[in-house]
Amino acid sequence: DVKVTQSSRYLVKRTGEKVFLECVQDMDHENMFWYRQDPGLGLRLIYFSYDVKMKEKGDIPEGYSVSREKKERFSLILESASTNQTSMYLCASSSGTGAGYGYTFGSGTRLTVV
Amino acid sequence: LAKTTQPISMDSYEGQEVNITCSHNNIATNDYITWYQQFPSQGPRFIIQGYKTKVTNEVASLFIPADRKSSTLSLPRVSLSDTAVYYCLVGATGFQKLVFGTGTRLLVSP
């Protein structure tokens, strides 16, 4: 089975801190994605990457950046955490892009910014 | 990207069949229809995908009429563990991003 592993299940950070969320997949997938999920808003795409060192903005990239130095690893960076970034963050990977391919998600990281 | 509309919530009892319908009036010729399931505090899980007619796997069936403007996810004999949020997505293989709506929250009671 494809595994997508997120480094932390729960994180508590202070306002203004730089936060790194790590995601690793073990199936050699080209495509990786970062979503955030908030009650009533569903899943919203932050950034995605279709190749090493390549990245594309999703719907809500403001306040975030990403890094993909290796194919299996996709990191989400909150440059200066703010309370409105308190959310569940979900990483996903797939062998292709779009609904024609099945996406595999990690278990999520619940981030609280205080 | 074809927009999807599905009910916000549904209630059922153990052992019943549950059908969740998704409307996608603007579906394009090369779009697939995919359903995901999400349990609390977990990421969504791919459960079934189809293009037309009927698809069945060990978890669910997916019914797609000829005009493809809607689809129905069918869960046979649900159990308490089927309580989850179900998302319907529509898009093509060349699409760069997958957009989730708010899904259908299914509650299965004893």
Interface residues (C-beta under 8 A of the other chain):
Chain A: V4 F33 Y35 G40 L41 G42 L43 L45 F48 Y50 E56 G58 D59 M88 L90 C91 A92 G96 T97 G98 A99 G100 Y101 G102 Y103 T104 F105 G106 S107 G108 R110
Chain B: D31 Y32 I33 T34 Y36 S41 Q42 G43 P44 R45 F46 Q49 Y87 L89 V90 G91 A92 T93 G94 F95 Q96 K97 L98 V99 F100 G101 T102 G103
